Amino acid sequence: MTPDHFQTWAVRQALPLWSENGFDRDRTLFHERLDFNGRPIPLPALRLMVQARQIATYCRAALRGDSPAGEMALRCLAEVEHRYHRADGAAGWIFSLAPDGRPADRRRDLYAHAFILYAHAWAYRLSGDPGLQRRAGDAATEMETIFRTSGPGFMDAVPPQDAIRRQNPHMHLLEAWLALFEATGEDIYRDRAARLVTLATTRFIDPASGLLLEDFTADWHPLHPAGQNRAEPGHLLEWSWLLHEYLRLCAPRDADGIRQVAERLHRVALSHAASVHPPVIRNAVGQDGRVVDGGTRIWPQTELMRSLGTNTGSSGMIAGVLTHFATHYIPSHLNGGWIDRLNADGTPAMDHMPASSLYHIYGAVCDLTDGRADTG
């Protein structure tokens, strides 16, 4: 499979599937799951994160001329703003919504807040509506107030579910800041992004192994003793790509050092897939390098595609990675659908399609076909 074939599959099959079967026109919200025949699976709650990802994806697709569903995505965002923002009278966005329109889970989640900011960035780029730009700024300020800590970074959730600080929501918050900076040109988003890049490059990465660790104490020390922490190679690739995006958009003074960090993350992630050709990114490894979860998911493979297209000297692998992806994760009999998780032996580990995968898939399509990736 080539990047052009991948884009054709997305435009002709995947995007129509989720804007048609995957959209609940009665509620003006996206379904979270479809079965392998493309039928919606009812759930007791719809998460803010999934709605935001789908909104951003279809706004981006409309901007590129890949989908006619941009206006639908903007209507969905208006509904999400009405249903999820301050739905219980408190500041911020609820985590999920029940079928009757009431809050299902009232907690404030940093990961979900990052994605609603990201959705506002793409919606503003599509619509040019100054109201969206203003509401994005208000939501950003509100988020910082809700999740603020005495040191760098933010709380994972309010009220907190545990004492662990996680890199993952901060990674997606960086993605949101970069998207908002690109959409609005407002320096405040560049400055917010710079603070997260500093946090990541000084706290998240184990200098000895080069692995970007997942879990930390409240003062950003690795959660477990040396050698006993966990890393997800897919997140190394995602951070590598994001750091390159930061360099592209923000032109920081320390560009050479950040570029070296990004390239090392890419190399280290690939080193944990060196025994397989084309490389397949496993779910998790230990700090000592052993595989602790040999299963695979869609998103680490799409992050591999994006990182291969960004890092020097890696683009020759893309065709093999895409062909493997087409065979195992987006087989033709699913007609635009996917198998999100595979067991370590390559057998499917799910009986449905999650909507949340589309954001990763279409992001890879865009980055492989927008002219920045030399696919040789």
GIGIHU-V223633 format. One record per run of one state. SS is the DSSP state (helix for helix, strand for strand, loop for the rest). FROM is the first residue (numbers start at 0). LEN is the number of residues. If there is no record, write none. Layout:
# GIGIHU-V223633
SS&FROM&LEN  SS&FROM&LEN
This chain:
# GIGIHU-V223633
loop&0&2  helix&2&18  loop&20&2  strand&22&2  loop&24&4  strand&28&2  loop&30&2  strand&32&2  loop&34&5  strand&39&1  loop&40&5  strand&45&2  helix&47&16  loop&63&6  helix&69&15  strand&84&1  loop&85&7  strand&92&1  loop&93&2  strand&95&2  loop&97&5  strand&102&3  loop&105&2  strand&107&2  helix&109&18  loop&127&2  helix&129&18  strand&147&1  loop&148&5  strand&153&1  loop&154&2  strand&156&2  loop&158&6  strand&164&2  helix&166&18  loop&184&2  helix&186&18  strand&204&1  loop&205&6  strand&211&2  loop&213&1  strand&214&2  loop&216&5  strand&221&1  loop&222&7  strand&229&2  loop&231&1  helix&232&18  loop&250&4  helix&254&17  loop&271&12  strand&283&3  loop&286&4  strand&290&3  loop&293&2  strand&295&2  helix&297&13  loop&310&4  helix&314&14  loop&328&3  helix&331&3  loop&334&6  strand&340&2  loop&342&5  strand&347&1  loop&348&4  strand&352&2  loop&354&2  helix&356&13  loop&369&7
